[in-house]
Amino acid sequence: MKRQQGHMLNCRTGIRDGDANMIVTVTLNPSLDRTIEVSQLVPGAMMRATGTWLDPGGKGVNVARALTVHGIPSCAVVPRNGAAGDELVALLIAGGIDVRAVAVSGYTRSNVSLTEPDGTVTKVNEPGGQLGEADLEDIVRTVLAAAEQAEWVVASGSLPPGVPDTFYAELGHALRDLGVRFAVDTSGPALRAALAAEPALVKPNRDELAEFAGHPITTVADVVRVAERMRRDGAGTVLASLGADGAVLVDARGVRCGDSPVDGGGRSSVGAGDAMLAGFLAAGSTGGDALVEALSWGAAAVRMPGSRMPAPEDVDRSTVRLHQPPDLSRPLSGPHEVYGLEQIR
């Protein structure tokens, strides 16, 4: 299908839709993210916050925030309902984000993160409001209209109640007719179903790899094996984010690995994977240079409070280390507790 020539102008940035590298993000389950810093989390005790932040949240929202602060044309498609939805959209607009808000019957959730000085994060996420069939149809129409002038559409995050596991797959098939590249960052049945749409890129984390494989991921070789399985099932490129262990990129050119150490473990890991995905797309989404950008953006996000997205001055590419050739036998560090794997083990 030939793309139509759009004439919509983003009145906040002056960027005309259709500029090169336009990226549309889709977040079906956005949130208001409140981050509270405490000196130490003590269950059952009264604690005083040492810092607090309120940010617009949701994985696709974070990707759009990171791209926007780096001057890369993007827009965020989000459902909107009630006072919380109004506040979410207001925060996005205040951050210079081009928002395509869709009025829905559900509600906008709130998430709370408690962070400690060593970077430990305790997160409580609401499930989100239910979306009906009419809501989903309106969202799809909005995404496809924005995608007419886009290079990428990024579908990120969990599916709220009422949304079938096949939603991302169906969206991906529709986008393929437009000639738009499709990236997916989700988990569980939604990820499995999305691979049937042959997305150009998927970005699982370690737990999502383990959930997909049905067993824990303990070495780089485990990551590569699961990534190759995802590619056989339809994914073009797999960018696996591994927290402190960096990332593994698997595509038709082979395997690349790297990391970007953060002194002291950082302040908050919330949104770091989204910043990584944004950096990868910003740098062209292929090869070692894109992996360096992804790692440096992700590390920069870890050094920031709450779910803040890094600006250009926050990114330090000098800390990135690429491991070539990759050491497939290298064990992965850190905790690895995956919900649902108790039965698999």
C-alpha positions, 0 to 999 in steps of 0.5 A: 500500500502506498503511503499517503502524503500527510500535512499535519504539523506538530504545533509544539515542535514545528516538526512536520510529520513525514520527516526522516526517522519518524518513530511512533510508539504505542502504549496500551497501558500507560501510567503515572509513575511515582518514584519515592527514594528511601534510605532503606526499605523496611517492611511494616515501618513508617519511613520518610522519603528522601526524594520523590518524582512523578513522571509519565510512564509506560514502556512506549511512553518512555521510548518517545520521551527519550527520543524527543529529548534527543531531538528525534521526531516521534509521537506517542499514541496513548489511551486516555480517561479520567483525571489521571489520563488528563494528568498523563497527557499534560505531563507529556505535552509539558515534556514536548512530546507529540501526543495522540491521545485516544479517549477510552472507557478504561482508566489510567493506572498509577505505579509506585516505585520505592528505590534505595541508595544501592539501586534496589527498586521495589515496584508496585504496578496497577493492572490498568483499566479494561479496554473494549473492542471499540477502544481498540479499534480507535487506537488502531485507527490512530496508530495507522494514521500516524504510521503513514508518515513513520519509519518505525512503530514501536509497540511496548508494554503489557496488555491491559484487561480486555485486550487479546494476546494477538493484538500486537500481532494484528497491528504488526500485520496491518503495519506491514501493508504500510511498509512500516518497520515494527518493533515489539517490547512485551512478554508472555503470550503477547510476545509469542503471538507477535512473532507471527507478524515478523517484527523487524525488532524485538527487545526482551529482557532476561526474565522475558527470555526465560519465560519464552524459553521455559528455563532460567537464562544463566549464560550468554549462550543461553541468551543467544539460543533463545534469541535465535529461536525468536528469529526462527519464529519470525523476529528479524533482530533481537536486542536482549537487555540484561541489566548489569550484564549489558546487552546481546544483539542477534541478527542476520549478521551474527552476535554482538555483546557489550556492557556499560558499567555504572559506578555504584549500581546507579539510582534507578533501573526503571525505564532503562530498557526503554532508553536502551531501545530508543538509543538503538533505534536512534542510531539506525537499529543495526550493527555495533554503533547502534549497540553502543548507543543503546548501551550508553542510553540505558546506562545513562537512564540507570544513573538518573532518579525515577524513570527520567529519560537521559538527555544528550548531555547525560550519555557517556559512550566512553564507558561502553565495552563491546566484547568481540568475539563474544564469550558465549560461556560467560555466566550472567550475574545478579538475581534471576527470579522469574515469575512462573518458573517455579512450575517449570523448574 
